[in-house]
Amino acid sequence: MKLLINTVCAAVILVPMVSHAAETVSRAQVIKELEQLEAAGYNPGVADDSYPANLEQAKEVLERQKNAADS
């Protein structure tokens, strides 16, 4: 029984650590993405109700630019 409890505890601790390690994003990558979004029209400093729409619009602009560059 103690072995089972130890195994479950180890799994609960290790699974999130392993999954998080697979998704590692560097600070430079985050800054680069933010700069790209700001160049596409996103303004994170604006304190109004346009937050989700503003971000989504900037993502769409980036996606259109990427598609245009690929074709």
C-alpha positions in Angstrom: 0.0 0.0 0.0 2.8 2.4 0.9 4.4 1.7 -2.5 1.2 2.5 -4.3 0.9 5.8 -2.4 4.5 6.7 -3.2 4.1 5.9 -6.8 0.9 8.0 -7.1 2.6 10.9 -5.3 5.7 10.7 -7.6 3.4 10.7 -10.7 1.5 13.7 -9.4 4.7 15.6 -9.0 6.6 14.5 -12.1 3.9 14.7 -14.7 3.4 18.5 -14.5 7.1 19.0 -14.4 7.7 16.9 -17.5 4.8 18.5 -19.4 5.9 22.0 -18.5 9.5 21.3 -19.7 8.2 20.3 -23.1 6.5 23.7 -23.5 9.5 25.9 -22.5 9.4 29.3 -24.1 12.3 31.6 -23.7 12.1 35.3 -22.7 13.5 36.3 -26.1 10.7 34.4 -27.8 8.0 36.1 -25.7 9.5 39.6 -26.4 9.8 38.8 -30.1 6.1 37.8 -30.2 5.0 40.9 -28.3 7.0 43.1 -30.7 5.3 41.4 -33.7 1.9 41.9 -32.1 2.6 45.5 -31.4 3.8 46.1 -35.0 0.5 44.5 -36.2 -1.5 47.0 -34.1 -1.8 45.5 -30.7 -1.4 48.0 -27.8 -1.1 46.3 -24.4 -0.9 49.6 -22.6 -4.5 50.7 -23.4 -6.8 50.3 -20.5 -10.2 49.9 -22.1 -12.6 47.1 -23.1 -10.9 46.4 -26.5 -8.4 43.9 -25.0 -9.5 40.6 -26.5 -10.7 42.0 -29.8 -7.5 44.1 -30.2 -5.3 41.1 -29.6 -7.2 38.8 -31.9 -7.2 41.4 -34.6 -3.4 41.7 -34.4 -3.0 37.9 -34.5 -5.2 37.8 -37.6 -2.9 40.5 -39.2 0.2 38.4 -38.4 -1.5 35.3 -39.8 -2.4 37.1 -43.1 1.2 38.4 -43.3 2.6 34.9 -42.8 0.2 33.4 -45.4 1.2 36.1 -47.9 4.9 35.4 -47.3 4.4 31.7 -47.7 2.7 32.0 -51.0 
